[in-house]
Amino acid sequence: MPATTHMRAKSGLTLLVTAGLLVLAAIAFLAINVDEEITQLGSARSDNVQWSLSQAEVEFLEYARQLDNPTDVVQLTRRFDIFYSRVSTIETAEVFAKLRAHNDAEERIAEIRTFLNESARIIDAGEETILTQSQALKDLASDVRPVIRLLAKSGLEVFSRSSDQQRAEVAQTLTQLAVTLAALIGALFIGVLYLNRLNATLAGRERAQAQTATRMNTVISTSLDAVIVSDERGRILEFNPAAEATFGHHCEDVIGRDIGEIIVPDHLRDAHEAGMERMRRSGERHVVGKGRVQLEGKRASGQTFPVELALQSAKTDDGEIFIAFLRDISKRVENEKALVEARDRALAGEKLKTDFLATMSHEIRTPLNGLLGNLTLLRDTRLSKEQDRYLGYMESSGRLLMSHISDVLDITRYDAGKLDTRSEPVHLSALLEDIIDNQSGMAVENETTLDWGWDGEPMHWIVSDHDRLQHVMMNLVGNAVKFTRRGKVSVTARVDAIDGQNQLRLDVADTGVGIDEDLVDQVFDDFVVGETARNREVGGTGLGLGIAKRFVHALRGTISVQSTPGAGSTFTVTLPVQAATPPALSASVPDLVGTPQALRVLLVEDNEMNRIVARAMIEADGHTVVEAHHGREGAELAESQPFDLIFMDINMPVMDGREATRHIRAQTGPCRNTPIVALTANALASDQTALLEDGMNSILTKPLSRDALRRVLAEYGTEALEEADPMLVNLDHSAETRQTVGEAAFAKLVARFTQEVDDLLAWLGSSEPHDYLEVAARSHKVAGSAAIFGALQLQTTLKELENATRSGDTSAFEHSLRKLPAVWSETKPRLL
Amino acid sequence: MMNRLATTVMGLAFAMLGAITAQAEEIAAPTGAPILTVTGDIDTTNVDDTLVLDVDRFAALGTVTVETSTIWTDGVNSFEGVPLATLVDLVGADSGRLLASAINDYTVEIPVSDAVEGGPILAYRFNGEEMSVRDKGPLWIIYPYDQSADYRTEVTYSRSIWQLDRIEVVR
């Protein structure tokens, strides 16, 4: 904008000057013209011409008069000569050029010349001739007289016209001069107006600039940030009061000095110089106009401190300038540092806590496993009634403790992001049925009815994580039963299609005490327990719902509660689900077939208690055990001796179970192809996959249960055997059981088993309607018992029955049902 | 141009020389036909109380040549004659006027102040030839018109009398 005005003013001025010069040139030209005209007038080159002409006529008349007295020859000659000279003048003089140019005049002059020449011949001939020929002279003179008159007249005409023309020319030139002068005056007037306006504009702009400058100065001087202005060579032009305060320099001391020398710390000086140089040379900018940058500054004392810098550049008439806004951020940086440290400390503390919790839980669990294992072994010995009761207390206390520790471990695992879930086919109806069965005893105690059912179309098989889901539902149902007396607990399952996605909704509704309003929002938090007497009465760690919530979230579901104190609560779990294909039914049940041969087993386990328990359980089934205390020992043993089966703990000193397994699989020893079973407390799906990849054949989760152990032993022990028709009763096995538990206990067990089977048959044979699930569950239970007594055919038949009911195969069900009484009647007498 | 100027300057020198010699000697009465008769209040006389000059005596006063154009002639021409200043000095007329008359009795008045060095001359030769009456002789007062615009005025032209034969000095 100023630049444009400036330009405009400049071009306007140029125009004005040009116009003025043109007008002046015109005036000069006209003035010269006028001068010439005046000179012409003044030099009067023609004014006496008319007089000369008339004078010629006079001279002619004088001559003519003298002819009347021709005797005075001298006088006559003189008169003639005078006239002659007049005519000569007219003929040659420049002033008569115009006259001569006149056609008539030219002719007349020629006639006069003829007259002169003819007369001169006579006059020049001498006195005598003049006297004798005077009459001739007279005739000649009278002939030419009118010609001379006419010439005078022509002259008058020519010269008056010429002077008229000259006057007109003068008048015209003067008019032009006047017009040009008027134009000049006009131009001058416009010029004056224009200059006036220009002046006013400039004055206004100057005022505005002065105001802006004042304002800027005020802004800069009152700015809380340090403001330093430098030229492109880095020399300081301005240094505001905030800069003085920040850097400890006086403004007058630093003006004109190099900015790098004043505020850049020594160790950054080279980089600063390089940056300035680069910018000067290539115009490349790294900091200018790039917003806020954090750098280090230097005080007058030499102390360096963190600053925040914003750098901008501006073009001025004196070249480019740089404006730096600097803020001392030492305080802020300090605070940030303190904050970061505090946070790091807190995080480290939190982590330490979690680690401690996980380690402690793990460390507690290992000896507890040993304790529980030994209790199991203790139960197999001969006990007094009292001892048996105490043992029961110890077992239940131990299991409770184990469940608490598992809870804590689950929480830490989830919070550490290590909680995996499996996707497997789960029979939801069976799962709920089991839970209801499990809790029905407690419900009866509380005089509460407990039931469950589907709302709408049932979806028996779903893809989910059986153990997690069971844990959640067990917790919810258990809570409901615990807090409900003389009421009703009902579990409802339903599947809704929402946005093309099946959503499972599980409601656990009770008519119990309900939850206080102020607690509703917290029930899913950790360690929340009610304050009421009832709460204290039922006890608990306060972790149950916290874990339930974590599991539900891990399954990508939600959990919520609605409650009215005194009227009851409803817990709702929703999960996205897919229908699962039921797993293929296995027709035969070789799993539980007793092993006919004793196995040679290598047990690799670092924990002594675990070794003792496992060894006792394995040896109880007639196998031999060789122990190894860590992975390397195990691998070495496996290299030197053959084994039928290897149990391998995972976490061990010296060499862990995974590495030992890889060694065994890689070596050429006798155990290269021996089945290896992992013993682990870590049941994560992803970990299990890794174990199988290492070369392990299967996985047993700790704490070890006798059943699981036995199943594994049976599986690998019979591997080589042909699959035979199930024997009616394996007496060997039955004998082993008898030997293990003792004769008296065995008899009691047989009696109980017999009763069990009779009851089942009676129930199945009754006319009341049978729930298939219940049939499956009871068949399963009795089949398990049958295995203990080696009643293989009975077990197989029951298993078929169970499978048939679970798959809904009516014909297979009826077939098994018809077969069952016959099998039982054959088996029953052989049991003892 | 240079040539003309040089000639003029040379003529002036001759004029001064002539003036000095004129004063030194008496002028004898004319022997040939007189071409100029000076009358009136004059210091130098040779016939009664007039000064009469024939061509020789006139030329003896010292002549100069002026090259100039005139409004009565064609182009630049050479005029030779005695400077008016020489004559004025000769007759001792340091002020007043001169009444110059032609043979046809036509008279003009010329102030003595016109008679300056480098000013008008009494020309008797036109391009080297003595002038007859038909050629505006015997004498023609010529101003150096080309030399100055001051000489190209109506007044000067009117004073440029030709066929001059008498001058009367009036103080």
HADDOCK unambig.tbl for C-alpha pairs under 7 A between the chains (distance, minus, plus):
assign (segid A and resid 42 and name CA) (segid B and resid 153 and name CA) 6.30 0.50 0.50
assign (segid A and resid 43 and name CA) (segid B and resid 152 and name CA) 5.24 0.50 0.50
assign (segid A and resid 43 and name CA) (segid B and resid 153 and name CA) 4.51 0.50 0.50
assign (segid A and resid 43 and name CA) (segid B and resid 154 and name CA) 6.12 0.50 0.50
assign (segid A and resid 44 and name CA) (segid B and resid 153 and name CA) 6.27 0.50 0.50
assign (segid A and resid 44 and name CA) (segid B and resid 154 and name CA) 5.35 0.50 0.50
assign (segid A and resid 45 and name CA) (segid B and resid 71 and name CA) 6.76 0.50 0.50
assign (segid A and resid 81 and name CA) (segid B and resid 133 and name CA) 5.62 0.50 0.50
assign (segid A and resid 81 and name CA) (segid B and resid 134 and name CA) 4.70 0.50 0.50
assign (segid A and resid 82 and name CA) (segid B and resid 133 and name CA) 6.36 0.50 0.50
assign (segid A and resid 82 and name CA) (segid B and resid 134 and name CA) 6.05 0.50 0.50
assign (segid A and resid 84 and name CA) (segid B and resid 134 and name CA) 5.52 0.50 0.50
assign (segid A and resid 85 and name CA) (segid B and resid 133 and name CA) 6.96 0.50 0.50
assign (segid A and resid 85 and name CA) (segid B and resid 134 and name CA) 4.33 0.50 0.50
assign (segid A and resid 85 and name CA) (segid B and resid 135 and name CA) 5.63 0.50 0.50
assign (segid A and resid 85 and name CA) (segid B and resid 136 and name CA) 5.96 0.50 0.50
assign (segid A and resid 89 and name CA) (segid B and resid 72 and name CA) 5.80 0.50 0.50
assign (segid A and resid 89 and name CA) (segid B and resid 73 and name CA) 6.95 0.50 0.50
assign (segid A and resid 92 and name CA) (segid B and resid 72 and name CA) 6.92 0.50 0.50
assign (segid A and resid 92 and name CA) (segid B and resid 73 and name CA) 5.75 0.50 0.50
assign (segid A and resid 92 and name CA) (segid B and resid 74 and name CA) 5.85 0.50 0.50
assign (segid A and resid 93 and name CA) (segid B and resid 71 and name CA) 5.82 0.50 0.50
assign (segid A and resid 93 and name CA) (segid B and resid 72 and name CA) 3.90 0.50 0.50
assign (segid A and resid 93 and name CA) (segid B and resid 73 and name CA) 4.45 0.50 0.50
assign (segid A and resid 93 and name CA) (segid B and resid 74 and name CA) 5.74 0.50 0.50
assign (segid A and resid 94 and name CA) (segid B and resid 71 and name CA) 5.45 0.50 0.50
assign (segid A and resid 94 and name CA) (segid B and resid 72 and name CA) 6.09 0.50 0.50
assign (segid A and resid 94 and name CA) (segid B and resid 73 and name CA) 6.33 0.50 0.50
assign (segid A and resid 94 and name CA) (segid B and resid 74 and name CA) 5.98 0.50 0.50
assign (segid A and resid 95 and name CA) (segid B and resid 71 and name CA) 5.74 0.50 0.50
assign (segid A and resid 95 and name CA) (segid B and resid 72 and name CA) 6.77 0.50 0.50
